[in-house]
Each structure stands twice: as structure tokens, then as C-alpha cells.
Amino acid sequence: MSDRQYKILSTSSLPFERINQIPDSINIKIIPFIKIVPRTEYKIKTQINDFTAEKINVVFTSVHAVKSVKEFAAQMPDWKIYCIGKETRTEIENWLGRDAIAGSADNAKTLSEIIIAGNVNKAVFFCGNQRMSTLPENLKNQSIELTELIVYDTLPTPVKILDLPDAILFFSPTAVKSFFSMNELSSETTVFAMGTTTNAALKQFTGKPIIVSPVADKVFVLNMAVEYAVSHPIT
């Protein structure tokens, strides 16, 4: 048995307030490979404020969009909200309460099916500049009128990793591209991905097996990695 800790690299921040105690045998290092920049233009603020005065269906697929909209909302909106992921849902509930959630899911495909089944005619989608096309295309294919408002930008922030870890956690295609723009994977590195779109992005850069989380939740991904580390100790 080696005394060296099992090293896990997260390519994004982690909600440590929701994470159980990590075993001493595991070391977690966070190096963000993307930067979230809210859009603060007057036009964006005005559009958000206009929407807060309306009773509308709203879609969020990231916690960053919720935080950006919350920052500029002039009043507490009366919205029916559809969202993806536990972190996103928690942010919405803390802001507007549980009753604001009309539907939630772990991925875009399932959420679009929930929205379609709810007989929604039109909705506003608050998103980032790197949003995936699955949900918008599915809704538009069902003649649902979707207004998209980009409220933040996702920018790559690549870093050269000199000491490659035993496992790497990826949470978005943009972070994947950012990482591989300056790094390669060790043959011994285990790769974890949150969701199918991140998994698809990884497959463009590596032929290694990828452990994919079926749940859009950072804590779920980390717990998968911790369980893997415990069951595959360094020798």
C-alpha cells in the first residue's frame, strides 16, 4: 500500500457545502479551465427586468444563468420554471421557492420532453453563449416558441498541468477543449464526465474509457470519483 494520496483534479469549482468528508487518502485539486462572465450590458438588464414583470415559462440549464438573471432582476418574478441539474434547482428554490419549479430533469433531452408534455406554447430560455442545441431544437421541432437570451459567456482558461493526476473530472465541453488545448492525458489517468455532451467532447480527444455520470450534478460526479479511488487504491 502506497502512502501517496490519490490525486483528483476538478476542471471546475465544486460545491463543497454539499460534499461529505473526503477520505484522507484522497487529495482534490481544483483548477478551473473555464471562466464565467455575466453579460452586464444595459440591453440585457432591461430585457431581464421586462421578463420579470411577466407570467411566463422559463428554462434554465445552468446555475450560472440563474445567478446572472437573479443579479439583475428588478422584482421577484412569477414564473413557471423548468431546469436541469440539482445545483441549478437548488439555486432557483433558494431564490423563488420550490413552487416556482414546474419541472426538472437530469439532462436536456428529458427536460424538453417534460416541457412538451406540459403543453407549453412558448418559453424564455436564459442561457450562456456555449449552450447545447438539444433542448432548443427539440422544443422548436414541436412548434414551441422559444426566446433565447444569452446572459453570460463561457470563456476557456487553459492551464498547463505539469503533475498529471490519477483522475480528472470534466463538467462541460468547453472545459474539455480548454484542457486539451495545452495538455494530454496520462495512460493511467481515469476520466470522469458529467453528462453525454461532455462525454462526446472527450471522445474527440481521447480513446480512453470514460466514466459518465447519468446525473447533471457536480457532487454526483465527485462521489463517483471518490468511490472509484477508494476501490482502486494506489499500490
VOVEXZA-925329 format. One record per atom (N, C-alpha, C): y, z, x. Coordinates in steps of 0.05 Angstrom, whole numbers, padded with zeros to 5 digits, always signed. Atoms other than C-alpha are relative to their C-alpha. Example, Ala and Ser with C-alpha at 12.3 -4.5 7.8 and 13.67 -1.06 7.14 Angstrom:
<rs>
-00024+00000+00018
-00090+00156+00246
+00024+00000+00018
-00024-00001-00016
-00021+00143+00273
+00022+00014-00015
</rs>
This chain:
<rs>
-00024+00000+00017
+00000+00000+00000
+00025+00000+00017
-00025+00002-00015
+00068-00020+00028
+00021+00019-00010
-00022-00018+00008
+00128+00026+00029
+00024-00016-00009
-00023+00016+00008
+00174-00033+00016
+00002-00003-00030
-00004+00003+00029
+00205-00037-00053
-00004-00029-00008
+00002+00026+00013
+00191-00096-00099
+00028-00008-00007
-00028+00008+00003
+00257-00135-00099
+00002-00020-00023
-00005+00018+00023
+00281-00166-00165
+00030-00008+00001
-00027+00011+00000
+00343-00210-00165
+00006-00010-00029
-00009+00010+00026
+00380-00219-00231
+00024-00018+00005
-00023+00019-00004
+00426-00280-00234
+00022+00004-00020
-00021-00007+00019
+00468-00247-00287
+00001+00030-00003
-00002-00029+00005
+00493-00178-00307
-00021+00009-00019
+00021-00012+00017
+00445-00132-00342
+00012+00024-00016
-00010-00022+00017
+00459-00083-00400
-00015+00026+00007
+00015-00023-00009
+00436-00021-00362
+00000+00023-00020
+00000-00022+00020
+00455+00024-00420
-00024-00003-00019
+00024+00004+00017
+00395-00006-00457
-00026-00001+00015
+00024+00003-00017
+00347-00004-00399
-00011+00028+00007
+00013-00025-00007
+00296+00051-00387
+00000+00004+00030
+00000-00006-00028
+00288+00084-00320
-00018-00020+00015
+00015+00019-00017
+00265+00035-00266
-00016+00015+00020
+00016-00014-00021
+00207+00057-00221
+00013-00001+00027
-00011-00001-00027
+00227+00078-00151
-00010-00022+00018
+00013+00021-00016
+00181+00024-00124
+00014-00027-00004
-00013+00026+00006
+00228-00030-00152
+00030+00002+00006
-00029+00002-00006
+00297-00050-00128
+00011-00024-00014
-00013+00022+00015
+00342-00091-00174
+00027-00006+00012
-00026+00009-00011
+00399-00131-00145
+00012-00021-00019
-00014+00019+00018
+00450-00168-00188
+00020-00017+00016
-00019+00019-00012
+00484-00230-00161
+00006-00021-00022
-00006+00020+00021
+00519-00269-00217
+00004-00028+00012
-00003+00028-00009
+00512-00344-00209
+00017-00016-00019
-00020+00013+00018
+00560-00359-00266
+00023+00019-00005
-00023-00016+00008
+00628-00334-00287
+00009-00009-00028
-00009+00006+00028
+00650-00329-00360
+00031+00003+00000
-00030+00000+00001
+00724-00347-00370
+00009-00005-00029
-00009+00004+00028
+00752-00336-00441
+00023-00020+00000
-00023+00018+00003
+00799-00391-00465
+00022+00016-00014
-00022-00017+00010
+00867-00359-00478
+00023-00017-00010
-00022+00017+00009
+00909-00419-00499
+00009+00009-00028
-00012-00007+00026
+00956-00407-00558
-00015-00014-00023
+00014+00015+00021
+00919-00461-00598
-00026+00014-00008
+00025-00014+00005
+00853-00424-00591
+00004+00026-00015
-00006-00025+00014
+00883-00357-00611
+00007-00005-00029
-00009+00006+00028
+00916-00389-00672
-00024-00008-00017
+00024+00008+00015
+00851-00422-00694
-00018+00023-00007
+00016-00024+00006
+00813-00357-00688
+00013+00017-00022
-00014-00016+00021
+00865-00320-00728
+00000-00013-00027
+00002+00014+00026
+00865-00373-00782
-00028+00004-00012
+00027-00004+00010
+00790-00366-00788
-00006+00028-00010
+00004-00028+00008
+00793-00290-00793
+00010+00005-00028
-00011-00004+00027
+00832-00298-00858
-00017-00013-00021
+00017+00015+00019
+00776-00340-00890
-00027+00014-00003
+00027-00008+00005
+00710-00321-00921
-00018-00024+00007
+00015+00023-00010
+00665-00367-00881
-00027+00008+00012
+00025-00004-00015
+00596-00375-00850
+00007-00005+00030
-00006+00002-00028
+00600-00363-00775
-00026+00001+00017
+00023+00000-00018
+00550-00377-00719
+00008+00008+00028
-00003-00008-00028
+00546-00342-00652
-00027-00002+00014
+00025+00001-00015
+00494-00358-00599
+00002+00014+00027
-00003-00015-00025
+00521-00315-00543
+00019+00024-00005
-00017-00024+00002
+00552-00246-00535
+00028-00006+00011
-00026+00007-00012
+00608-00278-00494
+00019-00012-00022
-00016+00011+00021
+00632-00317-00555
+00010+00022-00019
-00008-00022+00017
+00632-00254-00597
+00024+00016+00012
-00021-00015-00014
+00674-00217-00545
+00026-00015+00001
-00025+00017-00001
+00723-00275-00539
+00014+00000-00027
-00011+00001+00027
+00733-00280-00614
+00011+00027-00008
-00009-00027+00006
+00738-00205-00622
+00027+00007+00013
-00024-00006-00016
+00792-00202-00569
+00025-00011-00014
-00024+00013+00011
+00839-00249-00607
+00001+00001-00031
+00000-00002+00029
+00821-00233-00680
+00023+00018-00009
-00023-00015+00010
+00884-00210-00716
-00008+00020-00021
+00009-00019+00021
+00844-00175-00771
-00030+00000+00000
+00029-00001+00003
+00774-00154-00789
-00009-00021-00019
+00007+00022+00018
+00743-00217-00817
-00023+00007-00019
+00021-00004+00020
+00698-00220-00878
-00018-00025+00002
+00017+00023-00006
+00645-00268-00850
-00029+00006-00006
+00029+00000+00000
+00572-00283-00862
-00008-00012+00027
+00004+00008-00027
+00547-00286-00791
-00030-00005+00006
+00027+00007-00010
+00485-00320-00761
+00001+00001+00030
-00002-00003-00029
+00468-00303-00689
-00028+00000+00013
+00023+00000-00017
+00418-00307-00632
+00001+00023+00019
+00003-00020-00021
+00394-00250-00588
+00008+00028-00008
-00005-00028+00007
+00394-00175-00591
+00028+00009+00010
-00026-00008-00011
+00455-00167-00545
+00023-00010-00017
-00020+00012+00017
+00495-00214-00589
+00002+00015-00026
+00001-00014+00026
+00473-00180-00653
+00012+00028+00002
-00010-00027-00004
+00489-00111-00625
+00031+00000+00002
-00029+00002-00003
+00560-00133-00606
+00013-00005-00027
-00010+00006+00026
+00571-00161-00676
-00001+00025-00018
+00004-00024+00017
+00544-00098-00710
+00020+00022+00008
-00019-00020-00009
+00588-00053-00667
+00029-00007-00009
-00026+00010+00008
+00648-00096-00687
+00004+00000-00031
-00004+00005+00029
+00637-00113-00761
-00021+00014-00017
+00020-00014+00016
+00576-00072-00782
-00024-00018-00005
+00025+00015+00004
+00504-00092-00799
+00002-00019-00024
-00001+00016+00024
+00522-00120-00867
+00013-00028+00006
-00012+00026-00006
+00560-00177-00832
-00021-00020+00009
+00021+00018-00009
+00495-00205-00806
-00016-00012-00023
+00015+00014+00021
+00467-00257-00854
-00027-00009+00009
+00025+00009-00011
+00412-00279-00807
+00000+00000+00030
+00002+00000-00030
+00388-00273-00735
-00027-00010+00008
+00025+00011-00010
+00334-00303-00692
+00000+00003+00031
+00003-00002-00029
+00308-00305-00620
+00006-00026+00014
-00006+00026-00013
+00323-00379-00609
+00015-00018-00020
-00017+00018+00016
+00367-00436-00634
-00015-00014-00022
+00015+00015+00020
+00312-00474-00670
-00005+00018-00024
+00006-00018+00022
+00292-00414-00712
+00025+00007-00016
-00025-00007+00014
+00364-00395-00727
+00010-00023-00017
-00008+00023+00016
+00380-00466-00750
-00017-00002-00025
+00018+00001+00023
+00320-00462-00797
+00009+00021-00021
-00010-00022+00018
+00347-00396-00826
+00025-00009-00014
-00026+00009+00012
+00416-00426-00837
-00005-00022-00021
+00007+00022+00018
+00386-00488-00870
-00012+00012-00026
+00013-00012+00023
+00342-00445-00915
+00019+00016-00017
-00019-00016+00015
+00403-00404-00935
+00020-00017-00016
-00017+00019+00016
+00435-00466-00968
+00029+00001+00008
-00027+00000-00010
+00495-00462-00923
+00011-00029+00001
-00012+00026+00001
+00541-00522-00934
+00017-00006+00024
-00017+00003-00024
+00589-00511-00876
+00003+00026+00015
-00002-00024-00016
+00599-00463-00819
+00018-00005+00024
-00016+00002-00025
+00642-00448-00758
-00017+00011+00023
+00017-00007-00023
+00606-00446-00691
+00019+00007+00024
-00015-00009-00024
+00642-00404-00637
-00019-00001+00024
+00019+00005-00022
+00612-00425-00571
+00014-00004+00027
-00010+00005-00026
+00621-00439-00497
-00002-00030+00006
+00000+00028-00008
+00631-00505-00461
-00027-00011+00008
+00027+00009-00008
+00558-00506-00439
-00021+00005-00021
+00019-00006+00022
+00527-00494-00507
-00022-00021-00002
+00022+00018+00004
+00459-00525-00521
+00004-00015-00026
-00004+00018+00023
+00454-00581-00572
-00020+00005-00023
+00021-00003+00020
+00393-00557-00611
+00011+00008-00027
-00010-00010+00026
+00429-00517-00665
+00019-00019-00013
-00018+00019+00013
+00487-00565-00678
-00013-00025-00010
+00014+00024+00009
+00441-00625-00682
-00017+00005-00024
+00017-00006+00023
+00393-00591-00729
+00016+00004-00026
-00017-00004+00024
+00449-00570-00776
+00013-00026-00010
-00012+00025+00008
+00484-00637-00775
-00020-00019-00011
+00021+00017+00012
+00418-00672-00789
-00006+00007-00029
+00003-00008+00028
+00417-00632-00854
+00026-00001-00015
-00026+00005+00013
+00488-00653-00871
+00016+00026-00004
-00016-00025+00000
+00515-00583-00857
+00025-00006+00017
-00026+00005-00014
+00589-00589-00838
+00004+00023+00020
-00003-00020-00021
+00596-00553-00772
+00025-00005+00017
-00024+00000-00017
+00663-00538-00739
-00005+00016+00025
+00004-00013-00025
+00656-00522-00666
+00026+00008+00014
-00024-00009-00015
+00708-00481-00629
-00009+00013+00026
+00007-00010-00027
+00699-00471-00554
+00019+00023+00007
-00017-00023-00005
+00724-00401-00539
-00003+00011+00029
+00003-00009-00028
+00700-00392-00467
-00013-00022+00016
+00012+00019-00018
+00679-00432-00406
-00020+00015+00018
+00020-00011-00018
+00617-00420-00364
+00002-00016+00026
-00004+00014-00025
+00631-00436-00291
-00021+00009+00021
+00019-00007-00021
+00580-00438-00234
+00013+00015+00023
-00009-00015-00023
+00589-00388-00177
-00023+00002+00020
+00024+00000-00018
+00535-00407-00126
+00004+00018+00024
+00000-00019-00023
+00517-00358-00071
-00025-00007+00017
+00023+00004-00017
+00471-00369-00011
-00014+00026+00003
+00016-00024-00002
+00414-00319-00013
-00016-00001+00026
+00013-00001-00026
+00391-00300+00057
-00027+00015-00001
+00025-00016+00002
+00338-00249+00037
-00012-00004-00028
+00011+00007+00027
+00297-00280-00019
-00017+00023-00011
+00013-00023+00013
+00270-00230-00069
-00029-00007-00008
+00027+00005+00009
+00200-00222-00097
+00000-00013-00028
-00002+00012+00027
+00223-00242-00167
+00030-00006-00006
-00027+00007+00008
+00284-00277-00196
+00001-00004-00031
-00004+00002+00029
+00310-00272-00268
+00022-00020-00005
-00020+00020+00008
+00346-00332-00298
+00004+00002-00031
-00006-00003+00028
+00382-00330-00365
+00014-00024-00012
-00014+00023+00011
+00417-00397-00372
-00004-00024+00018
+00002+00025-00017
+00411-00470-00348
+00022-00002+00020
-00022+00001-00019
+00480-00464-00316
-00006+00017+00025
+00006-00017-00022
+00457-00406-00273
-00023-00012+00017
+00022+00013-00015
+00394-00445-00254
+00012-00021+00019
-00013+00021-00017
+00436-00504-00229
+00017+00012+00022
-00016-00013-00020
+00483-00458-00193
-00017+00011+00022
+00017-00012-00020
+00427-00422-00157
-00012-00022+00018
+00013+00020-00016
+00391-00485-00134
+00019-00019+00014
-00019+00016-00016
+00455-00518-00110
+00003+00010+00028
-00002-00012-00028
+00451-00471-00049
-00026+00013+00009
+00024-00015-00007
+00380-00442-00050
-00025-00015-00007
+00027+00009+00007
+00307-00457-00051
-00017+00025-00005
+00018-00023+00006
+00250-00413-00076
-00021+00003+00022
+00023-00006-00017
+00200-00379-00031
-00025-00005-00015
+00026+00005+00014
+00128-00397-00046
-00011+00026-00012
+00010-00025+00010
+00117-00323-00060
+00018+00012-00022
-00018-00010+00019
+00175-00314-00108
-00010-00005-00029
+00007+00003+00028
+00158-00302-00182
+00025-00005-00016
-00024+00009+00015
+00206-00335-00231
-00003+00007-00030
-00001-00008+00028
+00225-00308-00300
+00024-00015-00013
-00021+00014+00015
+00265-00347-00352
+00003+00010-00028
-00005-00008+00028
+00298-00327-00417
+00002-00025-00017
-00001+00022+00019
+00281-00380-00469
-00008-00027+00011
+00011+00026-00006
+00258-00451-00470
+00020-00018+00015
-00020+00017-00013
+00323-00484-00448
+00003+00007+00030
-00001-00008-00028
+00327-00443-00384
-00025-00008+00014
+00026+00009-00012
+00253-00457-00372
+00001-00030+00006
-00002+00029-00005
+00266-00532-00379
+00018-00006+00024
-00018+00004-00023
+00323-00528-00330
-00014+00007+00027
+00014-00008-00024
+00280-00492-00279
-00021-00021+00008
+00020+00020-00006
+00226-00545-00284
+00011-00024+00014
-00013+00022-00015
+00276-00595-00257
+00002+00005+00029
-00005-00008-00028
+00280-00556-00192
-00025+00011+00014
+00024-00013-00012
+00211-00524-00182
-00025-00007-00016
+00026+00004+00013
+00138-00537-00197
-00015+00026-00002
+00013-00026+00002
+00123-00462-00193
-00005+00008-00029
+00003-00011+00027
+00094-00427-00254
+00024+00017-00007
-00023-00016+00009
+00149-00396-00295
-00008+00018-00023
+00007-00019+00021
+00141-00334-00337
+00024+00000-00020
-00022+00004+00019
+00182-00347-00400
+00000+00022-00022
-00004-00020+00021
+00209-00294-00447
+00003-00014-00027
-00003+00012+00027
+00200-00312-00521
+00024+00011-00015
-00022-00014+00014
+00258-00267-00538
+00026-00003+00016
-00026+00004-00014
+00332-00281-00522
+00013+00027+00004
-00010-00027-00005
+00345-00212-00494
-00005+00006+00030
+00002-00006-00028
+00360-00193-00422
-00018+00023+00006
+00017-00024-00004
+00325-00126-00428
-00029-00008-00002
+00028+00009+00003
+00262-00160-00452
-00009-00014+00025
+00007+00014-00025
+00263-00206-00391
-00004+00019+00023
+00002-00020-00022
+00275-00148-00343
-00026+00016-00003
+00024-00015+00004
+00219-00108-00375
-00025-00016+00008
+00022+00017-00008
+00172-00167-00365
-00003+00001+00030
+00000+00001-00029
+00191-00169-00292
-00010+00027+00012
+00008-00026-00009
+00183-00094-00283
-00030+00004-00004
+00028-00003+00006
+00114-00095-00316
-00016-00017+00020
+00014+00017-00020
+00094-00153-00270
+00000+00013+00027
-00002-00012-00027
+00119-00116-00208
-00019+00024+00002
+00018-00023+00000
+00080-00053-00227
-00029-00009+00003
+00028+00010-00001
+00016-00093-00237
-00006-00017+00024
+00004+00016-00025
+00027-00134-00173
+00015+00014+00023
-00013-00015-00022
+00047-00082-00121
-00002-00014+00026
+00000+00012-00027
+00066-00104-00051
-00021+00014+00017
+00021-00012-00017
+00008-00093-00003
+00007-00004+00029
</rs>
